[in-house]
Amino acid sequence: MPLHNIPAVIVLFIVMGLYPVVADAKDSVTWMEAIAPPFFIHEGENKGQGYEDVVTDILKENLSEYTHEEMTANISRHYYNFKQGQKVCNVGLYKTPEREEFLYFSTPSFFTLPTVLVIKKGKFADFDNSKSVRLDSLLKEGKLVIGRATNRSYGKYVDAILNKYKGRDNIFVFEGEELSQNFFQMLKLDRLDALISLPEEAIYQAEKLGIKDEIMTLTIEENQVGYESWLSYVGCSKTEWGKKIIENIDQILLVQRPTKKYREAYERWLDESSLENYRILYDKVFLQGSTPAK
């Protein structure tokens, strides 16, 4: 039969049959990162071995239905991309009321030791020679300069205190690339009296700058009232896309968090004296969701 006598619909099916069926394109996700070792490590012998690097890789392996990209930027750029509703996620964020306005959060993705105050040993007397301090009293007194990063959360309890004294001359606010390293440089040069940091972050930066024997950490008393400051979460843009990928991530986290690889991503950065108690709490608080009395 001549082709022009064949109905158009049949011709269409014949033509389509000459070409391979094209699979639906995969959805995409961009993982927002920062230059902030040992969360992410972008260079050197430990490149890619930061604990957020490892967990991001675990999620990527188990989200095969997505294509994955990474973007390294400061915290303000993270905020911008989230608020624009882009297809972006961050693997480890503290949950705050402000962030809940533009982010969906997963079940907890990390259980880390809470933030501490980092000082030089030579200034211990300025903190009453006490290894535990009330941050509220310290900032209210106003004699010592404390460093904080723009848009960085230090946990629920510390954030509330920092925001209470926002704008005071004794809070030095800084933003930029290699934020953590720059803060520790300022501490080293006595441009700050103290800064707020995670313990493993302090150890990493002090070793890198050769000042490990010069610094010490002080417990922030307000961080001892509960475990919320120990928990961080995967955060994705607050869109239908974000809601869907968070649901997938939740299922992955429930399976992966008890595994050896997942646990060791963070444990490798702890000092030996912290490990035993941390492992007990990891099981009781992080995996089981219980909150044993302190």
C-alpha positions in Angstrom: 0.0 0.0 0.0 1.4 3.4 -0.8 2.5 5.4 2.3 0.2 8.2 1.5 -2.8 5.9 1.8 -1.9 4.8 5.3 -3.8 6.6 8.1 -1.7 9.3 9.8 -1.9 7.7 13.2 -0.4 4.5 11.9 2.4 6.4 10.2 3.2 8.1 13.5 3.5 4.7 15.2 5.7 3.4 12.4 8.0 6.4 12.6 8.2 6.2 16.4 9.1 2.5 16.1 12.2 3.4 14.1 13.7 5.2 17.1 14.7 3.9 20.6 12.4 4.8 23.4 14.0 7.7 25.4 13.8 7.1 29.2 12.4 9.8 31.4 15.1 12.2 32.4 16.2 11.9 36.0 15.4 14.6 38.5 18.3 16.4 40.0 19.6 17.6 43.4 22.5 20.0 44.2 24.2 19.4 47.5 25.2 22.7 49.1 28.6 22.6 50.8 30.9 25.0 52.7 34.6 25.3 53.2 34.3 24.1 56.8 36.5 21.1 57.7 36.1 18.6 59.2 32.4 18.8 58.0 33.5 19.0 54.4 37.2 18.6 53.4 38.0 19.8 49.9 41.7 19.4 49.8 44.7 17.6 51.3 45.2 14.0 52.4 41.7 13.8 54.0 39.9 15.2 50.9 36.3 13.9 50.8 36.6 12.3 54.2 34.8 15.0 56.2 31.8 13.5 58.1 29.3 15.5 55.9 31.2 14.4 52.8 30.7 10.7 53.8 27.0 11.0 54.6 26.4 13.0 51.4 28.0 10.1 49.5 25.8 7.6 51.3 22.7 9.5 50.4 23.8 9.9 46.8 24.4 6.1 46.5 20.8 5.5 47.8 19.1 8.2 45.7 20.0 6.7 42.3 16.8 8.1 40.8 18.4 11.6 41.0 21.4 13.1 39.3 23.7 14.8 41.8 25.8 17.9 41.8 27.7 19.8 44.5 28.1 23.5 45.1 30.5 25.1 47.5 29.4 28.5 48.8 29.1 30.6 51.9 26.1 30.3 54.2 24.3 33.4 52.7 24.4 31.8 49.3 22.9 28.6 50.8 20.1 30.7 52.2 19.5 32.5 48.8 19.3 29.2 46.9 16.9 27.7 49.5 14.6 30.7 49.5 14.5 30.8 45.7 13.1 27.2 45.8 16.0 25.7 43.8 16.6 22.0 43.9 19.2 22.1 46.6 19.8 20.4 49.9 22.3 20.5 52.8 23.2 17.3 54.6 23.7 18.8 58.1 21.8 21.8 59.4 20.5 22.8 62.8 16.7 23.3 62.8 15.6 26.8 63.6 12.3 28.6 63.4 13.7 30.9 60.7 15.0 28.1 58.6 11.7 26.2 58.9 10.1 29.0 56.9 12.0 28.0 53.7 13.3 24.4 54.4 11.9 21.0 54.9 13.9 19.0 57.4 14.5 15.3 57.6 14.7 13.0 60.6 18.0 13.9 62.4 21.0 13.2 60.2 23.8 13.8 62.7 24.3 13.5 66.4 27.3 15.7 67.3 28.7 17.0 70.5 27.3 20.4 71.2 29.1 23.7 70.5 31.7 24.9 73.0 33.5 28.2 73.6 37.1 28.1 72.4 39.7 30.4 74.1 43.5 30.7 74.3 44.8 29.1 77.5 46.5 32.4 78.4 43.1 34.0 78.8 41.6 31.4 81.1 41.6 33.8 84.0 39.4 36.2 82.0 36.8 33.4 82.2 37.2 33.0 86.0 39.4 29.9 85.6 36.2 27.9 85.0 35.8 25.2 82.4 32.1 25.9 82.3 30.6 29.3 81.4 27.2 30.9 81.1 27.2 32.5 77.7 24.3 34.8 78.7 26.2 36.3 81.6 29.4 36.6 79.5 27.7 38.6 76.8 25.7 40.7 79.2 28.9 41.7 81.0 30.2 42.8 77.7 34.0 42.8 78.5 35.1 40.1 76.1 34.7 39.9 72.3 33.0 36.7 71.0 33.0 35.7 67.3 30.0 34.5 65.4 29.2 33.8 61.8 26.4 35.4 59.8 23.5 33.0 59.3 25.3 30.1 61.0 23.3 28.3 63.7 25.1 27.1 66.8 22.2 25.2 68.2 18.8 26.3 69.6 20.0 27.4 73.0 23.1 29.3 71.9 21.3 31.0 69.0 18.7 32.4 71.4 21.4 34.0 73.5 23.4 35.4 70.6 20.2 36.9 69.1 19.3 38.4 72.5 22.5 40.4 72.4 22.5 41.0 68.6 24.2 44.2 67.6 26.4 44.5 70.8 30.0 45.6 70.3 31.3 42.5 72.1 29.9 40.2 69.3 32.0 40.2 66.3 30.1 39.1 63.2 31.9 37.8 60.2 31.0 36.2 56.8 33.1 34.8 54.0 34.9 31.8 52.6 36.9 29.6 54.9 34.9 31.1 57.7 36.1 28.7 60.4 39.8 29.0 59.6 39.5 32.8 59.5 37.9 32.8 63.0 40.7 30.7 64.4 43.3 32.9 62.8 41.7 35.9 64.6 41.7 34.0 67.9 45.4 33.1 67.4 46.2 36.8 66.8 44.1 37.9 69.8 41.6 39.8 67.7 38.9 37.7 69.5 38.7 36.6 73.1 36.7 33.5 72.2 34.7 31.9 69.5 31.9 29.4 69.3 32.7 26.1 67.6 32.0 22.4 67.5 34.7 20.4 69.5 35.9 18.5 66.5 36.1 21.7 64.4 38.3 23.3 67.1 40.6 20.3 67.2 40.9 20.2 63.4 41.6 24.0 63.0 44.0 24.2 65.9 46.1 21.4 64.5 46.1 22.9 61.1 47.2 26.3 62.5 49.7 24.8 64.9 48.0 26.1 68.0 46.6 22.9 69.5 48.6 23.4 72.7 47.6 27.0 73.0 43.8 26.7 73.1 41.2 25.1 75.3 37.4 24.6 75.1 34.9 25.6 77.7 31.5 24.0 78.2 28.6 26.3 77.5 26.1 25.8 80.3 23.1 26.6 78.3 23.9 23.7 76.0 23.5 21.2 78.8 19.7 21.5 79.3 18.8 19.0 76.5 19.9 17.2 73.4 18.5 19.5 70.7 21.9 21.1 70.2 23.4 17.7 69.5 21.0 17.1 66.5 21.3 18.3 62.9 19.2 17.5 59.9 19.2 17.3 56.1 17.5 20.4 54.8 16.0 20.9 51.3 14.1 23.7 49.7 10.5 24.1 50.9 8.8 23.0 47.6 6.9 20.0 46.4 10.3 18.7 45.1 11.8 19.3 48.5 9.0 17.5 50.3 9.4 14.4 48.1 13.1 14.1 48.4 13.0 14.5 52.2 10.5 11.6 52.3 13.0 9.5 50.4 15.9 10.7 52.6 14.0 9.8 55.8 13.7 6.2 54.7 17.5 6.0 53.8 18.5 7.6 57.1 16.5 5.1 59.2 18.4 2.2 57.5 21.8 3.8 57.3 22.3 5.6 60.6 22.9 2.3 62.6 25.6 1.1 60.2 29.3 1.1 61.0 30.2 3.3 58.0 27.6 6.0 59.0 28.6 6.1 62.7 32.3 6.2 61.9 31.9 9.2 59.6 31.7 11.4 62.8 33.4 9.2 65.4 36.7 9.4 63.6 37.0 13.1 64.5 36.4 12.6 68.2 39.1 12.3 70.8 39.3 9.0 72.7 38.0 10.5 75.9 34.7 11.4 74.3 34.0 8.2 72.4 32.5 5.9 75.1 29.9 8.3 76.3 29.1 9.5 72.8 28.4 5.9 71.6 26.0 5.3 74.5 24.1 8.5 73.7 24.1 7.7 69.9 22.1 4.6 70.6 19.8 6.0 73.3 19.1 9.5 71.9 19.9 9.4 68.2 18.7 5.9 67.2 16.0 5.2 69.8 14.8 8.8 70.2 14.8 8.6 74.0 16.2 11.4 76.1 18.0 10.1 79.2 18.4 12.5 82.1 21.7 14.4 82.2 
